[in-house]
Amino acid sequence: MSTVVALWKRGLKAFIRNKTGLIFSLIFPFFFVYVFGAIFKNDFIENPIAYMLSGVIITTVFESALNLASSTVDDMVSGFMKEVLVSPAKRIYVALGQLLSAATVATLQGILILVVGLFIGIEFHDITTPIYVLVSMIFIGIVFSGVGLFMATKVRNGQTFQIIKTAVTMPLTFLSGAYVPLSLLPGTLKFVAYFNPMTYATAFFRMIILEKTNLSTAELIKEGLVVDINGFIITPFMTFVVILIIGVAFLLLSTISFVKTDFSKLNRSAMDGNAIWS
């Protein structure tokens, strides 16, 4: 377990030391809050700023968790991963350390935006809500950290990975309801959104942070807090189950893929070439 703790601390230190990245990770999300918040200032959304902030927070957690892949690819290129794996440390512990580090950093970034959000639109009336919000961020951070680690074991070229990451995160983010309510999407894009795991993560998190868990299904539908697939309602419990299944699947896939990856065949020259897929 010392390996897990060491890698976890390493990830936290890298996050704290990256002052520029930390500042931009706080400034950039609020651009979306005010742009989209101004657009949706109507009767459709009760509190557009809080509505948008909830989407921005969970999107930040999602993107930060996926950054695990970027740091893992960097570790492959630098040779750090080889040095770790020649030690007595078991690969399963290395994978767990990477996952927990990414989930923790993702949660911390979400918390930072949440703290700022408390001054500009988000309000908690129930003392237990912050606890549920924190647990939700950790849970979703772990889920998408698994996705990130799986991507890292498949795409091992830094430049190629950045392209793929952008190609993955942009559609998943904008077709999740985080910025634009699903009801406003065209029919084709709405259909695609139903297969987007971020759609369910966003709906689940938004319902908790806006303290709408006690609303009836009809009220949740009206406020766009549940996924309505042509009349079939994905209830909050079902949403949680969907996220859990996705999380378990990718955690298993990422761990198995990481354990089976032959890092001894990776070198700097290989990294400078085309992407290597396994």
N, C-alpha and C positions, 0 to 999 in steps of 0.2 A: 504493500500500500504506500510505501515511501515514494515509489515511482509516480504514483497518481498525484500525491501531494506536491512533489517537486515540479511536475509538469503543470499542475494547476497554478502554483505560485509563479512559475515562469510566464504563463499567459497573462496573469494579473499585472505583473511588473511591466510587461511589454505594453499593456493597455495604459497604465498610469504614466509611463515615460513618453508615450506618443501624445504630447500636448497639442500639437497641431491637429492631429486626427480627432482628438477629443473635442476640441473647440468646434471644428466643422461638423462633427456628428451632432452637436447641440444646436448649431445655427441653421443648418440646412433643412432639418425637418419642419421648422417653424415657417419656412417659406411656403410649404404645402398647406400648413394650417391656415394661414391668412389668405392665400390665393383661393383655395377651395372653400374655405369657410365663408368668404365673401360671396362666392358663387351660390352657395346653398343657404343664404339668409332668406328663408321663406317659411311658409307654414308646414312644409314637408318635413323639416327637421327642427325639433324643439330647441335644441341648443347646438347650433352648427360648430362652434369652436370646440366644445367638449366632444362632440361627435367626431370631428376631424382629429383631435388630439389622441383619442383612443386608437384610431386607425394608424396614426403616425407612430405611436408608441410600439404597437405590436409589429409594425413594419420594420422599425428600427431593430427590435429584438430578432426578427426573422433575418434581416440582412447581416446583422452582426454575428449571428450564429453561423451563417453560411461563410463568413470570413475565416472560420476554422480551416476551410479548405485552402484558402490562400496562404495562411501561415504554415499549414502542413506541407504545401508544395514548396514554399520557401525553405522549410527544414530539409526537404529532400534535396533541393538544389545545393544548399550550403554544406550538406554532408552531416548535419546535426543528427538526422534521423538514423543514419548508419551507426554513428557513435553510440546512440542510445540503445540500438538493437543489438550491438555486440556486447553490451553489458548483460549481467545476469537477469535484468528486468524482463518479465514476461510481456509479450506483445499485447496481451489482453489488458494489462495494466497501463501500457503506453496509450492504447486506444481510449481507455477510460479517462486517463489524465487529459488527453486532448479534448474529449467530449465535455468533461466537467469544466475545463478552462473556458471553452467557447461559450457554454451555457451561462457561466458566471459573468463573463464580460458582457454578453448580450443582455442579461438581466440588469447589470449595473447601468448600462447605457439607457435601458428603458426606464429605470428609476430616476436617472438624472432628468430626462425629459418630463417624466411624471411630476417631479418636484417643481419644475418651472411651470408646468401645466396647472398646478394647484393655485397659482397666482393669476392665471388668465382665463380660467373657464371651467376646470374640473373641480367638482365639489363632492365630498364624501359626507353622507349623513349617518351612515352606520359605521361604528367603530371597527367592525370585522371586515369591512370592504377592503382596506389596504392589505390585509393579510391574504384575502382571496386573490387580489390583484397580483401580489408578489408571487404567490404559489403558481398562478396562471402563467406569469412571465417565465418562471423557472421551468415549468412543464413544457411550454412551447419552445423555449430556448433549447432544451435538451432534445426535443423532437427534431428541430431543424439543424442542430449540431450533427445529428446522425446523418442527415441529408448531405451536409457539408463534407463530413469525413468520407462518405461514400464517393462523392464527386472527386475528392482529392486523390483517392486511390485509383481512380479511372483516368483522370486527366492530370498528367504530371509535367506539364509544360506551363510555366508561369504566365507567359503572354497569351497562350491559347486559353488558359483557364479564365483569365480576366474577361475575354470575349464571351466565353460560354456562360460565365457568371452573370454578366450583363444581360445576355440573351434569355437567361432563366429568371432572374429576379425582376426585371422590368414587367414582363407580362403577368407573372404571378402576383406582383404588387398591385398593378392597376386593374387586374381582373379579380380582385378579392373583395371589393367593396370597401377597402380601406379609405380610398379617396373619392370614388364615385359609387353611389349606391347601386346595387345590382339591378334595381328596378328601372334605372335610367339607361342601362346598357342595351344595345341592339340585340335582337333575338339570338343571332349567331354567337356573339361574344358572351351573352348570358349563359348559353349552353356550355361553352368552353369553361366558364367560371365554375360550373357545377363540378368539374373534375379537378379544380384547383384546391390543393390542401390549405392554402392560405385563406380561402373563402371561409372555411369552417373555423379556422383559428381566429380570424378577425371577428366573425359573428359571436363566437364564444367569449372572447376577451372583451368586446365592446359591451355585451350584455352585463358583464360583471362590473366593469369600471363605471358604467353609467347607472349602476344599481337598479337594473330592470329585471332582476331574476324573479321577482314576485308577480310580474305581469302575466296576464293570460296569453295563450297562444295567439289569439286574434289581435291583441294589443302589440305583441312582439312582431307580428307580421306587418301591422300598420306602421311601426317605427323602423322597419327594415332590420330587425335584430335576429331574425332567423332566416334560414335558407328555404325558399319556397320553390320547389321543382315542379312546376305545372300543377300546383294544387297539393302535391305531396310535401308536407312540412317536416323539415329536419329539426326535431325538437332539441332543446339545449343538451339533454342527456345523450341523444343520438350524435350531436355535434362533438361532444366530448369523446364518445366511443370512436368516431371517425378519426379524430386527431390521435387518439391512443393507438389505434391500429396502424396508422401511418408511422407513428413514432417507433413502435415496437418493430415493425417491418424494416425500417431504415437503420435502426440501431443494430439489429441482427446482421443486415446486409453489410453495413459499414464495418462492423467489428470483424466479420468473417473475411471480407475483402482485405482489410488492413492486415490481418493475421497471415493471409495467404500471399500477400504481395512480396515479391522478391526484390528487396531494396538493394541487394548486392549487384544487380544488373543495371542500376541507375547511376549515372555519372553526369558531370557537368556538360560534357559534349552532347550526351543524349538529350539533356534538358534544353540545349540551345537549338535543337532541331525541331522536327514536327512533334505534335502531341503523341504520347504513347498511351495506347489503350490496352487494357487487359481484360 
